[in-house]
Amino acid sequence: MTSRHPTEQDPRWAAIVARDPKADLQFVYGVKTTGVYCRPSSASRLPRPENVEFFDTPQHAEAAGYRPSKRASGDQTQVAQRHARIVSAACRHIEQAETVPSLEALATLAGLSPFHFHRIFKAVTGLTPKGYASAHRSRKVRDRLKDSHSVTDALYDAGFNSNSRFYESADQLLGMKPSDYKAGGTNSDIRFAVGQCSLGAILVAQSNRGVCAILLGDDPDKLVHDLQDQFPLANLIGADHGFEQLIARVVGFIEAPALGLDLPLDLRGTAFQERVWQALREIPVGSTASYGEIAKRIGAPTSFRAVAQACGANSLAVAIPCHRVVRSDGNLSGYRWGVERKRQLLEREGSTHT
């Protein structure tokens, strides 16, 4: 009796033989003799099991040297749409639940195994389900603190089960005490200075945690108003001579990027935004990366639009170098402080690198 090939004993082979469309969300298979990869439901001729190689994602198959079959190329859009629907439903469930649902409960709702649901959710949103739930609660508590009469009411409305759990994470979520955030930043001292550089006006602001804003523009007064909008009831303190040395360091970096810039930063964003901002800080001076490349670096290859949004939300010009992110074709795209400033920054850094 002829022994069965090990591939035939793999449950994924049974899905290929059955052309099971449900398995399309779980893996693809490469055919060694043709160099293409297919989804399990593909109507292509059934390959010999010894010529089959399994991959968790199309990206893994392509990294191994396989190219998509014609049918796989056409199916990718439909699979992406199915993934989007699954994740959208899970996000709504997380947002409407009184307590954070478990991974197993979310996977059951999606009709997938916890492993595959977790992988799909992270690929679409850039966050794990737990990370998305935490980011959602962060937004809720910020909103509730603005509207609620008490901090206690706000934290329970946002889904925290106890005061202690909330206060353990409050400084990371809000950047200050909850009572101070509720009052619009009251009791939070923020020192700032406005100067001039070759790119126009520049404002640098610092909280007790680090630099919290570096703004560029044409009108110094507008930069101050923008800072007031960001911290409406904080104690804004004009800079003394010592603080002006900080703005001199920032200006010096703009004029001569080879100097480098290493400052303590007060980052205030969602979990996903902070992952993007950290990836931006790892782009070397004189180099650029596309939105898609940054998405891949943070483990969310399909979240390039969310990466672009995170770049737009950055309020720390040059310290978090979102100017080093370009379109996939190398052309410059939008920049919060103007595309021309982006062009000048990249030209200077390119000259420094050379």
C-alpha positions as CSV (number, residue, x, y, z in Angstrom):
1,M,0.0,0.0,0.0
2,T,1.3,3.4,-1.0
3,S,1.9,5.7,2.0
4,R,0.1,9.0,2.1
5,H,2.2,12.1,1.6
6,P,2.5,14.3,4.8
7,T,0.6,17.1,3.0
8,E,-2.4,14.9,2.6
9,Q,-2.6,14.5,6.4
10,D,-2.7,18.2,6.9
11,P,-6.3,19.5,7.4
12,R,-5.5,22.4,5.1
13,W,-5.2,19.9,2.2
14,A,-8.7,18.7,2.9
15,A,-9.9,22.3,2.6
16,I,-8.1,22.6,-0.8
17,V,-9.7,19.3,-2.1
18,A,-13.1,20.5,-0.9
19,R,-12.4,24.0,-2.4
20,D,-13.8,25.4,0.9
21,P,-14.3,29.2,0.6
22,K,-14.3,29.6,4.4
23,A,-10.6,28.6,4.4
24,D,-9.8,31.5,2.2
25,L,-9.5,33.7,5.3
26,Q,-7.0,31.3,6.9
27,F,-4.2,30.4,4.4
28,V,-3.0,30.2,0.8
29,Y,-1.0,27.5,-0.8
30,G,1.9,27.7,-3.2
31,V,2.5,25.2,-6.1
32,K,6.2,24.6,-6.5
33,T,5.9,23.5,-10.1
34,T,4.2,26.6,-11.4
35,G,5.5,29.2,-8.9
36,V,2.0,30.6,-8.2
37,Y,-0.1,30.6,-5.0
38,C,-3.8,30.1,-4.8
39,R,-6.6,30.3,-2.2
40,P,-8.2,27.1,-1.0
41,S,-11.4,27.7,-3.0
42,S,-9.6,28.2,-6.2
43,A,-11.1,26.3,-9.2
44,S,-7.6,25.7,-10.5
45,R,-6.5,22.2,-11.3
46,L,-5.7,20.3,-8.1
47,P,-1.9,20.0,-7.7
48,R,0.0,17.0,-6.5
49,P,0.3,17.1,-2.7
50,E,4.1,16.9,-2.8
51,N,4.2,20.1,-4.8
52,V,2.1,22.1,-2.3
53,E,3.5,24.6,0.3
54,F,1.2,26.3,2.8
55,F,1.4,30.0,3.9
56,D,-0.6,32.0,6.5
57,T,-0.9,35.1,4.2
58,P,-0.4,36.1,0.6
59,Q,2.4,38.3,1.8
60,H,4.3,35.3,3.2
61,A,3.8,33.4,-0.1
62,E,5.1,36.4,-2.1
63,A,8.1,36.7,0.2
64,A,8.9,33.1,-0.5
65,G,9.0,33.9,-4.3
66,Y,5.5,32.9,-5.4
67,R,3.3,35.1,-7.5
68,P,-0.5,35.2,-7.3
69,S,-2.5,33.2,-9.7
70,K,-4.9,35.1,-11.9
71,R,-7.8,34.0,-9.8
72,A,-5.9,34.8,-6.6
73,S,-5.3,38.3,-7.9
74,G,-9.0,38.8,-8.6
75,D,-10.0,37.3,-5.3
76,Q,-7.8,39.5,-3.2
77,T,-10.3,42.4,-3.3
78,Q,-13.2,40.2,-2.3
79,V,-11.2,38.7,0.6
80,A,-10.2,42.2,1.7
81,Q,-13.8,43.2,1.7
82,R,-14.8,40.2,3.8
83,H,-12.0,40.9,6.2
84,A,-13.2,44.5,6.5
85,R,-16.8,43.4,7.2
86,I,-15.6,40.9,9.9
87,V,-13.4,43.5,11.6
88,S,-16.0,46.2,11.3
89,A,-18.6,44.0,13.1
90,A,-16.1,43.2,15.8
91,C,-15.2,46.8,16.3
92,R,-18.9,47.7,16.8
93,H,-19.3,44.8,19.2
94,I,-16.3,46.1,21.2
95,E,-17.6,49.6,21.3
96,Q,-21.1,48.6,22.4
97,A,-20.1,46.0,25.0
98,E,-20.2,47.0,28.7
99,T,-17.0,45.1,29.4
100,V,-14.2,44.3,27.0
101,P,-15.1,41.0,25.1
102,S,-12.6,38.2,25.2
103,L,-10.6,37.2,22.1
104,E,-12.5,33.9,22.1
105,A,-15.9,35.6,22.2
106,L,-14.9,37.9,19.3
107,A,-13.6,35.0,17.2
108,T,-16.7,33.0,17.8
109,L,-18.8,36.0,16.6
110,A,-16.7,36.1,13.4
111,G,-16.8,32.4,12.9
112,L,-13.0,32.0,13.0
113,S,-10.4,30.5,15.2
114,P,-8.9,33.0,17.8
115,F,-5.6,32.8,16.0
116,H,-6.9,33.7,12.5
117,F,-9.3,36.3,13.9
118,H,-6.5,38.0,15.9
119,R,-4.3,38.0,12.7
120,I,-7.0,39.5,10.5
121,F,-8.1,42.1,13.1
122,K,-4.5,43.3,13.5
123,A,-3.9,43.4,9.7
124,V,-6.9,45.6,9.1
125,T,-6.7,48.0,12.1
126,G,-3.1,47.9,13.0
127,L,-4.1,47.0,16.6
128,T,-4.8,43.8,18.5
129,P,-8.4,43.5,19.6
130,K,-7.3,44.3,23.2
131,G,-5.3,47.3,21.9
132,Y,-8.4,48.6,20.0
133,A,-10.5,48.2,23.1
134,S,-8.0,50.1,25.2
135,A,-7.8,52.9,22.6
136,H,-11.6,53.1,22.4
137,R,-11.8,53.4,26.2
138,S,-9.2,56.1,26.1
139,R,-11.4,58.1,23.7
140,K,-14.5,57.5,25.8
141,V,-12.9,58.6,29.0
142,R,-11.6,61.8,27.4
143,D,-15.1,62.5,26.1
144,R,-16.8,61.6,29.4
145,L,-14.4,63.8,31.4
146,K,-15.4,66.8,29.3
147,D,-19.2,66.2,29.9
148,S,-19.5,64.4,33.2
149,H,-19.9,66.1,36.6
150,S,-17.4,63.8,38.3
151,V,-14.4,61.8,37.5
152,T,-15.9,58.7,39.0
153,D,-18.9,58.9,36.7
154,A,-16.7,59.4,33.7
155,L,-14.5,56.4,34.4
156,Y,-17.4,54.0,34.9
157,D,-19.1,55.3,31.8
158,A,-16.0,54.6,29.9
159,G,-15.9,50.9,31.0
160,F,-13.4,50.9,33.8
161,N,-14.4,48.5,36.6
162,S,-12.6,50.2,39.4
163,N,-11.0,53.5,40.3
164,S,-7.6,51.9,40.9
165,R,-7.4,50.4,37.3
166,F,-8.2,53.7,35.8
167,Y,-5.8,55.8,37.9
168,E,-3.0,53.3,37.2
169,S,-3.3,54.2,33.5
170,A,-4.6,57.8,33.7
171,D,-1.2,59.5,33.2
172,Q,-0.5,57.5,30.1
173,L,-4.1,58.1,28.7
174,L,-4.4,61.7,29.5
175,G,-0.9,63.1,30.2
176,M,-2.1,64.6,33.5
177,K,-4.3,63.9,36.5
178,P,-7.9,63.1,35.5
179,S,-9.3,66.1,37.5
180,D,-6.9,68.4,35.7
181,Y,-7.8,67.0,32.3
182,K,-11.5,67.4,33.1
183,A,-10.8,71.0,33.8
184,G,-9.2,71.5,30.4
185,G,-5.6,71.2,31.6
186,T,-6.0,73.3,34.8
187,N,-2.9,73.1,37.0
188,S,-0.8,71.8,34.1
189,D,2.1,74.2,33.5
190,I,3.2,74.4,29.9
191,R,6.2,76.6,29.0
192,F,6.6,77.8,25.4
193,A,8.6,80.0,23.2
194,V,8.2,81.3,19.7
195,G,11.1,82.0,17.4
196,Q,12.1,82.2,13.7
197,C,13.9,79.8,11.4
198,S,14.4,79.5,7.7
199,L,11.1,77.7,7.5
200,G,9.2,80.6,9.1
201,A,7.8,80.8,12.6
202,I,8.3,78.0,15.1
203,L,6.8,77.4,18.5
204,V,8.2,74.9,21.0
205,A,6.2,73.9,24.2
206,Q,7.1,71.7,27.1
207,S,5.1,70.1,29.9
208,N,6.6,68.5,33.0
209,R,6.8,65.2,31.0
210,G,8.7,66.5,28.0
211,V,8.3,68.5,24.8
212,C,4.5,68.4,23.9
213,A,4.4,70.6,20.8
214,I,6.6,71.8,18.0
215,L,4.6,73.9,15.6
216,L,5.6,75.5,12.3
217,G,3.8,78.2,10.3
218,D,3.9,81.7,8.9
219,D,2.1,83.6,11.7
220,P,3.5,83.4,15.2
221,D,0.3,84.5,16.8
222,K,-1.6,81.7,15.1
223,L,0.9,79.2,16.5
224,V,0.2,80.5,20.0
225,H,-3.6,80.2,19.4
226,D,-3.1,76.6,18.2
227,L,-1.3,75.8,21.4
228,Q,-4.1,77.4,23.4
229,D,-6.6,75.3,21.5
230,Q,-4.6,72.1,22.3
231,F,-4.4,72.9,26.0
232,P,-7.3,75.3,26.6
233,L,-7.0,75.8,30.4
234,A,-3.4,75.0,31.0
235,N,-1.0,77.5,32.6
236,L,0.9,78.7,29.5
237,I,4.1,80.3,30.6
238,G,6.3,82.4,28.3
239,A,9.8,81.2,28.1
240,D,12.8,82.5,30.1
241,H,16.3,82.6,28.8
242,G,17.0,79.0,29.9
243,F,14.0,77.6,28.0
244,E,15.0,79.5,24.9
245,Q,18.0,77.2,24.7
246,L,15.6,74.4,23.9
247,I,14.1,76.2,21.0
248,A,17.6,77.0,19.8
249,R,18.3,73.3,19.7
250,V,15.3,72.6,17.6
251,V,16.1,75.5,15.2
252,G,19.7,74.3,15.0
253,F,18.5,70.8,13.9
254,I,16.3,72.3,11.2
255,E,19.1,74.3,9.8
256,A,21.7,71.5,10.2
257,P,20.2,68.0,10.5
258,A,23.6,66.5,11.1
259,L,23.4,67.9,14.7
260,G,20.6,65.4,15.5
261,L,17.8,66.0,17.9
262,D,17.2,63.9,21.1
263,L,14.5,65.4,23.3
264,P,12.3,63.9,26.0
265,L,8.8,63.9,24.4
266,D,5.3,64.1,25.9
267,L,3.4,61.9,23.4
268,R,-0.4,62.0,23.6
269,G,-2.0,59.7,21.1
270,T,-3.8,56.4,20.6
271,A,-1.9,53.2,20.9
272,F,-1.8,52.9,17.1
273,Q,-0.6,56.5,16.6
274,E,2.2,56.0,19.1
275,R,3.3,52.9,17.2
276,V,3.5,54.9,14.0
277,W,5.3,57.8,15.6
278,Q,7.9,55.4,17.1
279,A,8.5,53.9,13.6
280,L,8.9,57.4,12.2
281,R,11.6,58.2,14.7
282,E,13.5,55.1,13.5
283,I,13.8,56.5,9.9
284,P,17.4,57.7,9.6
285,V,18.3,61.3,8.6
286,G,18.6,61.4,4.8
287,S,16.2,58.5,4.3
288,T,12.5,58.3,3.5
289,A,9.8,55.6,3.8
290,S,6.4,55.2,2.2
291,Y,3.2,55.0,4.2
292,G,2.9,51.3,3.1
293,E,6.4,50.6,4.4
294,I,5.6,52.1,7.8
295,A,2.5,50.0,7.9
296,K,4.5,46.9,7.3
297,R,7.1,47.8,10.0
298,I,4.4,48.1,12.7
299,G,2.8,44.8,11.6
300,A,-0.2,46.3,9.9
301,P,0.5,46.0,6.1
302,T,-3.0,47.1,5.0
303,S,-3.3,50.1,7.3
304,F,-1.4,52.6,5.2
305,R,-4.3,55.1,5.3
306,A,-4.4,54.9,9.1
307,V,-0.6,55.6,9.0
308,A,-1.2,58.7,6.9
309,Q,-3.8,59.9,9.4
310,A,-1.4,59.3,12.3
311,C,1.2,61.4,10.5
312,G,-1.4,64.2,10.1
313,A,-2.2,64.0,13.9
314,N,1.5,64.6,14.8
315,S,2.0,67.8,16.7
316,L,5.8,67.4,17.1
317,A,7.3,68.6,13.9
318,V,10.8,67.3,13.1
319,A,11.1,65.6,16.5
320,I,8.7,63.0,15.1
321,P,9.8,63.2,11.5
322,C,6.6,62.7,9.6
323,H,8.2,64.7,6.8
324,R,10.3,61.6,5.9
325,V,7.2,59.7,4.9
326,V,6.4,59.9,1.1
327,R,4.1,58.3,-1.4
328,S,5.0,54.8,-2.8
329,D,6.2,56.4,-6.0
330,G,8.6,58.7,-4.1
331,N,6.6,61.9,-4.6
332,L,5.7,64.2,-1.8
333,S,2.2,64.1,-0.3
334,G,0.4,66.3,2.2
335,Y,2.2,67.7,5.2
336,R,0.6,69.4,8.2
337,W,2.9,72.3,7.9
338,G,3.0,72.6,4.1
339,V,4.5,70.5,1.3
340,E,7.1,73.2,0.6
341,R,8.5,72.9,4.2
342,K,8.5,69.2,3.7
343,R,10.5,69.5,0.5
344,Q,13.1,71.8,2.2
345,L,13.5,69.5,5.2
346,L,14.2,66.5,2.9
347,E,16.6,68.4,0.7
348,R,18.6,69.5,3.7
349,E,18.7,66.0,5.2
350,G,19.6,64.5,1.8
351,S,22.5,66.9,1.5
352,T,23.6,66.1,5.0
353,H,23.5,62.4,4.3
354,T,25.5,62.8,1.1
